[in-house]
Amino acid sequence: MAGLFSLFKGRAKEPPMCSAVVAAAGSARRMEGVDKVLAPLGELPVLVHTLYALQDCPDISEVIVVTREDLLVETGRLCRQYGLDKVKKVVVGGKERLHSVQAGLREVSREAAVIAIHDGARPLASAGLISQVVQCALRTGAAAPALPLTDTVKRVEEELAVETVDRSALRAVQTPQVFDADLIRAAVQKALDDGEALTDDCGAVERMGMKVSLVPGSRENLKLTTPIDFLIAEAILEARGRGEL
């Protein structure tokens, strides 16, 4: 009996589960009609780079990919081709980002303690950065990577600069953004019920009175929005290949 008790006592406690929702259902309005998540970056499609970062992060247990209906089959094929076995489901998103996030949240395991929401078009997030944000969210309930602004910021009226904004109190927020699972589900539902149009998921929990902890982001973790962003991302990949980054 003593031996059996020692066996149970010595068993390691399972770490809290983190699931990830990848929002990859956007249009290609600013990419001259090119589907940016399937566009090549180096030797792989953008979305594959994004999913590999999550695949390689030990803190991520499962991934749900949310994409457009016309990309559903191709996205599933890519996940199989590149052995992305953490991807459990590929589902169709909605008209706006918040609808797509909600579609992903519906498919996340109920065992998840926290949920990471990541842009499909941020292919260069490192596994280390993802881990930092997840660990912070496990402590605080809500976390995101962020960077200080480097440009001077102006407030404008009718295309005229009327005020210089103090940038020391401003941050550019990136993804993944990671939240307590119950909190983000409730926050997204409340934002949808209220008809809110939000540009990021932190905004949904901020509306609930929750403060979001910020961890240092990365200049490499850029979002591919315009053609010039691809040129920068290619340069980053090449620098990584040479061991310079």
N, C-alpha and C positions, 0 to 999 in steps of 0.2 A: 504493500500500500504506500509506504514511504517513497519507494522508487517511482510509482505512478504519479504521486503528488509532485515530486521534483520535476518530472517530465512536463507537466502542465505549467508549473511555476516558471520553468526556464524557457517556455515557448515565446518567441518574439511577438509582440503586438503588431498587428497589421497596420501599416501606415495609412493615413486618410487617403481616399481615392480622389484623384482629379481627372475629370473628363474635359475634353476640348471640343468646342464648336468652331468650325472654320467657315467663315462667311465668304463665299465665293460665287454669289449670285448676281453680282453687279453687272450693269450694262457697260458698253465700250464707248460711251459718248466722247470721252476725252482721249481716247486712244485711236481715233480715226477709223473706228469700226473693227479694230482688232480685239479679239477676246484675250485680254491680257493674262488671265490665269492659265491659259493653254499656250500662250506664246513662248517660244524658246528663250531660255536664259542660259548661256553656256551650252551644255550638252543635254539639259533637261528642261521640260516645261516648268513655268513659274510655279504652278500649284504643287508639282512634285518636290521642288526645293522646300516649299512651305511645309508640306507634310513630313518630309524627312526630318526637319528640325524638331517637330513634335514627336515623331517616331523615335528619335535618338534621345529624347529627354526622359530620364527614368521616373520623373514625377508625373508624367502623363500616362494614364492607364488605357484610355480609349479616345477615339476621335470620331466625330460626326461631321461630315462635309455637307454643306448646304450650297447647292448650285442651281443654275437655271435649268428648266426642263429640257431645253435643246442640248445641254451639255451633260445630262445625266449619264447616258450610256458611255460616253468617252471618259468621263471622270472615273466611273467604276472600272473601266478597262485599265486606265493608268494605275489605279491603286493595286490591281492584281498584277500588272506587268512589273511594277517596281517593288513588289513584296511589302506593301504598306499594310501590315497585318493589324496595326492598331486601329485602322479605319474600320469601324463596325457597320456604319451605314452611310449611304449617300442619298440625300433627300432633296426635294425641290423646295426652293425658297419662295419668298413672296415679292410683292411689288416694291416695298421699301426694306431697308436694312433691318429695321426692328421686326418686321414680319419674318424675315429670314432667320434672325436669331431665335425667335420664338419657335419656328419650325425645328431648329436644331435642338433647342432645350427640351422639346417634347420627346426626343429620342435618346436623351442622355440617361445613363443608368441611375436608378434611384439610390444606388449605393454611393454615388459621388458626394463627397463632402464639399468640394469646391468645383467650380466650372470656369475654365479658361475660354475666352472668346477671342479669336484671332482672325485678322484679315487674310484672306487667301492671297492677296497681292502684296504681302510682306514676306518675301521668300528668304530673307537673310537674317532673320532672328536666330540667335544662337541657342543651343540647348541650355547653356549656362544662364542666359538672360531669362529664359522661360522658367527655369527652376527658381531663380531669385524671386520672381513675381509670385509664383505658386506658394513658396514658403512664406512670403510676406502676407499673402491673403489668408493662409491657414492661421496666422497669428492675429490678424486684424479684421478679417471679414471682407475686405475689398482692397485690391492693389492694382497698380498699372505702372509701366515704365514711362518715364518722361524726361525731356531734355530742356535745359535753359534755352531761351531764344537768343540768337546771335544778331539778328537784324533789328534795326530801330523800327518800332511799331508806331504807326500813326492812326488816330481816329479821324475818319473822313465824313464829310457831308457834301453830297452832290459832287463827288470827285475832287473835293478840295480838302487838304489837310488842315484840321482845326485844332489838333492837340497831339502832343507826343506822349505816348503811354509809357509809364514806368515798367520796363520789361523785367526788372529784377523779381517782380512778383508773378511773372507769367511763365508757363511751361507748355511745351508742345508734347501732347500725350500720344503714346504709341499703343500698339497691342503686342502680346496678349494682355487683356484685362481679365483679372481673375477675381471671382466673387464666391462668397458662401452660396451654396446651391439654392437654398430656399429663398434667400434674399434676391438673387438675380431673377428667379422665376416670378416672384411677386412684383418686382420692380418693372420688368418688361411688360407684364400683363397690365399693370396700373398705367404705364405710359401709353400703351395701345388703347386702353379704355378711355383715356383722356384725350386721345387724338394727337399726341405729341409727336413731332418729327425731330428725332435726335440724331446727332452725327456720331456719337459713340455711346458705348454701353455704360460708362461711368455716369453719364448724364441721367440715366434711368435710376440708378441707386442714389444719386445726389438728390433727386426729387423726393426720395423717401426719407431724407434727413441724414443719410449715411455719408461719412467722410471717407474719401479714398486715399489710401496710403500710396505715396509715389516712391518708386525705386529708380536709380539712375538708368536711363535708357541708353541706346547705342546709336551713333550716327550711321552705322551700317544697316540698321533696321528700318530702312526707308520703305515707304509705300509706293508701289509702281502705279503712277496715275497718268503720266504723260510719256511720250516717246523718249524724252531726254532722261527720264528716270531709268530707262533700260540701259542707256549708255553708262550711267553712273554705276548701276548694279553690275554690269559686265566688268567694269574696271575693278570693283570690289572683289568679285569672284577671281579675277586674274591675280590680284594682289594676295588673296588668300592662298591661291595655288603656288605662289612664289614664297609663301611663308612670311609675307610682310604685314599681314593683319591677323 
